[in-house]
């Protein structure tokens, strides 16, 4: 277990947060409150402001305007920063060091001995025990991600920010990382904030999500709440192009079928419209909504990365 001092209120509180690079606004008056506990996903299309938000929270860049609170303090406060772990992008370490040496080096920079940092335990939890004494120059991207997560945790943080923690991992590795992230929240009491382009994994691991779009908050809430009641009508039709044209913006193509965001009472009129357009319908069935469909609706289908 990781030792925690009591915290009241949200772990992150931002108000009117903006960051401009010349005429480009990476964040545009963002308001966001992230509660303590659980796993919180930050999603958005490419350029939505996710990485900018993370860098501001970690004190790596300064906002143009707005207020930022973290762990009850301000960004840059030594006490708050010591209680925060992070992995932003694929980590890089001196190539001549082994995984164990990297963690020992980082532990000592936090004023911790290897035993206090529980290096052996973290190597085991991220699946690097067998590779602990290998030099990191030979590590794959997935192995470096595992090491980066261990590095983010050795200071025993209350809050950890992970940007694409499963990047470069194979399916078993992704499953193991998902289990670790859930364990950190459920067993260790760590609040985990993560960004990932793998929406199915986000839906499995996150309790709540925020969807950013063009630097603003498009939608926020519990995963189960956001996906509830958003059923889709799945249609197998010929020709698909004619069906998409007839249905308009509410429809999109997926796996050689057409998915329509609609209420159940709208289905008869939709099917009638297709028949009148000369579309042949071979199957029509309702499909439960997922986080991907919510994301596509809120962002217009732009790339999540």
N, C-alpha and C positions, 0 to 999 in steps of 0.2 A: 504494500500500500504506500501511496505517496502522502506525505504529511502536508496538511493544509491549515493555514490560519483562516478563521471564519471570515466570510465575505458576504456583504449584504448588497442587494441590488444587482443590476446587470454587470457582466464582465466587460462589455463594450457599449459605449454610448456616444454616438456621433450626431451632431446637429448642424444643419446647413453646411456640410462639408463640401468644399470645392477645391479642385486642383486643375490649373490651366497650364498648358504648355504653349505659349504664344496664343494663337486664336483657338486652339483645340482644348476643349474642356473634357478632361478624363473623368472628373467627378463634378457634378453640377447640383449643388445644394442637397446633398444626400443626408437623409435622416434615417438612422438605424439604431435599434437597441437589441443587443444580443444577450439573452438571459444566461445566468450561471447554470452549469450542469448540462450534460448530454452532448450530442454531436450536432453542430450547426453548419449547414452547407451554404456557401456563397456561389451563386451561379450567374452566368451571363454570357452573351455572345462575345466574340472576339472584340476587344476594345471597349467593353462595357464598364471597366473601371475596377475590376476585381484585384488585379495585381497592384494598382495604384493605392487602393484602400489598404491592402495588407502592408505595403511599404510605409504608408503613413502611420499605421498602428504600431509598427515596429521601430518607428523613429528614423527610418532610412531616408525619407524625403519629408519636406515640410508642406503642409497644405497651403493653398492660396488664401483660403478663409474658412471659417467654421470652427466648431469646438469638437474636441476629441477626448474622451475619457476611457481609461483602461484599468481594470481591477481597482476601481475606486480612486485612482490617481490620474495623473496626466501623462501623456506620452513623453518619454524621456526621464520620468522619475525613476531613480535607481531602484527603489523598492518594487515598483510595478514591473519594471523590465526584468528584474531578477526572478519574478514569478511567472515569466512568459517564456515559452520555448517556441521555436519556429523552424520551418524548412521552406524556403522560397526558391523555387526552381531546383534543378538537379544540383545537389551539393558537390563541392570540389574540395579535396584535401591533398596535402603533400603526398605525391604518388609513392614515395619510398616508405611511408608508414604503413603498418598493418592496421586492420580494423580496430583491434584492441588498443594499439598505440594511439590511434586517432581519438578514441574515447577517453583514454587516460590523459592525453594532452588537453582536451577540452574540459575534462573534469577539474584538472588542476587550475585551469584559467578561471573556474568558478570557485576556487578555494576549497575543492573537495578532494579527498583521497579516492582512489579507485574503489575501495570498499564502501565509502560513504555514497559514492555515485552509483553503486550497484551495477557496475559495468558488466559483470558476467551475466546478471539477470536480464539486463537489457539486450545483450547479444543473443541470449536465448529467445527472448520474446519477439525479436524481429527476425529470427531465423538465420542468424549469422554465426552461431557457435562453431560450426564446422569450418567456416572461413575466417575465424577470428584472427589467425596468425598469418594470413595471406596479405601481401602488399596490395593496397587499393588500386594501384595502376592496372591490375588485371581484372578489376571488378566490372561487371556489366552495369548498364544503366539501372536495372532493377535492384541489383545489390547495393549500388550507391544510394538509391532511394531508401532502402532498409537502414543503411548506416546513418543516413541523414535523419531519419525518424528517431533512431536511438540517440543520436547527438542532441536532438531537440528535447529529449526527455531526461537526460542524466542530471540536470539541475533541479529535478523534482518540481516542475512548474505546476501552477494552478490552471494555467491556460496554455494551450499549444495551438499554433497556427500552421497548417500544412497546405502547401500549394501543390496540387497534383501528386499526392503521395504514392499512387499506384502506377505512375508513368514508367513504361518500359518493363512492366511485370507480366508474366504469363498468367493464365487463368487461376492456377493454384496459388500463385503469389498474391494475386488480387484478393482471393478469398481469405488468405492468411492475414493480409493487411486489414481487411474489413473486420475480421475477428479481433485483431489487436486494437483497432480504433474503438470498437464497441466496448472492449474490456477496459480501456483507459477511462471511458466515461462511466461505465457501470460499476467497475470494481475499484478503480483508483480515484474516482471523483474528479478527474481532470475534465475541464471544458475543452472540447476539441472544435476548432473552426477549420473547415477545409474547403478548398475549391477543387473541382474535378469536372472533366468533360464527359465522364462516364455516368450518364444520368441514371442508368439502372442501378449502379452501385450506390449512388447518392441516395436513391429511394430506399435501398436496403439498409443503409447505415445511419442516415441522418434522422434526427427527431424533428428539426425545423429547418427551413431553407429561406434564403432571401434571393430573389431574382433581380439582378441589376440590368438596366438597359439604358445605354447612352448616359451613363454616369448618375442615373437616378434609380430609386427603388421602384420596380414595377410591381412586385408582389412579395409578400412575406407571410409565413405562417407554418403550422405543423404540416408535415408531409401528408398525413392521413386526411387532414382537413382540406388541403389544396386539391387532392385527387378525388375526394368524395363528390359524387353527383355529377362528374364530368364524363359520362359515358359517351362512347363513340359508336357510330354505325359503320360497320365494315361491309363493304360492297365488292363482290367480284363481278365485274362488268366488262362488256365489250361494245365499242372501243373505249378504252380508258380516257383518251384525250377528249372525246365528246362528253363523257361523264363529268370530267373536271371542269370543262367549259360551262356545262349546264348548272353545276353546283356552285361555282364561284369560289370566293375566298374561304368558305367554311370547309372545303375539301382539300385533301392532299393525297399523294400516291405513296404507298408503302407496301413493299413485297408483292408487287403485281396486283394490288387491290387498292381500293379507294376508301379512305377514312374520312368520315364527316363528323364534325363537332355539331351536335344537334340535340334537342330535347326529344324525348320519345314521342310526344304528341305531334312533332313535326315530320316524323318518318313517312306517313302516307303521302303527304304533299311532295316530299323529296323524291320518293319512288315514282310518283305520277309524273313529275317533271322529267325524270330520266326516260321513262317510257315514251313520253311525248317527243323527246329529242331523238328517239330511235335507238336508245341504248338497250342492249340485252343484259338482263340481270340474272346471273346464275346462282348467286347466294347473297343473302342480306342477314346479318346478325349483329347483335349488340356486343360491344367489347368494353370491359372496364377501363377507366382512364389510368394513365400512368404519369409520372413526373415529366417525361419527355413531351407528352401532348400538352401539358400545362405550360411547359417552357416554350414550345413552339407557338402556342396561342399568344403568350405574353410578349414575345420578342419578334414575332413575324417570321420565325424559322431561320434566323441567322445563326451562324456557326457558334456553338457553345464555348469553344476554346478561347 
